[in-house]
Amino acid sequence: MFDERFWMGIVSALIYGFIGIFLALLGFKVFDWITPKIDVETELAEKHNTAVAIVCAAVILGICYLVAHVVGGPSPS
């Protein structure tokens, strides 16, 4: 019913998905490490600081954009 290309696609998607999630988490941890004066968890959970939430969202989106291009490789032209 399913050919070998289908299963290779599923396996590749899972592997690249896990790699992408790992790199995104690693990138956010690096951001947290290079900004020691900002305690992100305290600012978000206790102080409800919207500015920190927006900066964190922008950082996560930027990291995920870079990771998608690194993991996906060059786009066909």
C-alpha positions in Angstrom: 0.0 0.0 0.0 2.7 2.5 1.0 6.0 2.5 -0.9 9.5 3.0 0.5 9.5 6.7 -0.3 6.6 7.3 1.9 8.2 5.7 5.0 11.5 7.4 4.2 9.6 10.7 4.2 8.0 10.0 7.5 11.3 9.0 9.1 13.0 12.1 7.7 10.3 14.4 8.9 10.5 13.0 12.4 14.3 13.2 12.5 14.4 16.8 11.1 11.6 17.8 13.4 13.4 16.6 16.5 16.6 18.3 15.3 14.7 21.5 14.7 13.0 21.5 18.1 16.4 20.7 19.8 18.1 23.6 18.0 15.3 26.0 18.7 15.5 25.2 22.4 19.2 25.4 22.4 19.0 28.8 20.7 16.6 30.1 23.3 18.8 28.8 26.1 21.8 30.7 24.5 19.6 33.9 24.4 18.7 33.3 28.1 22.4 32.8 28.9 23.6 36.0 27.1 21.0 38.1 28.9 21.8 37.4 32.6 20.2 40.6 33.9 16.7 39.6 32.6 15.1 36.7 34.6 12.6 35.7 31.9 10.6 33.4 34.1 10.1 36.0 36.8 9.3 38.8 34.4 6.6 36.7 32.7 5.1 34.7 35.5 5.1 37.2 38.4 5.4 40.6 36.9 3.4 39.9 33.7 5.8 42.0 31.7 4.4 42.3 28.2 7.6 43.8 26.7 9.7 40.7 27.8 7.0 38.4 26.3 7.3 40.3 23.0 11.1 40.1 22.9 11.0 36.4 23.8 8.5 35.8 21.0 10.6 37.7 18.5 13.7 35.8 19.6 12.0 32.4 19.3 10.6 33.3 15.8 14.0 34.4 14.6 15.7 31.3 15.9 13.1 29.1 14.4 13.4 30.9 11.0 17.2 30.3 11.1 16.8 26.7 12.2 14.2 26.0 9.4 16.7 27.2 6.8 19.6 25.3 8.3 17.7 22.0 8.7 15.8 22.4 5.4 18.9 23.2 3.3 18.8 25.3 0.2 15.5 25.7 -1.6 15.3 24.4 -5.1 15.5 27.0 -7.8 
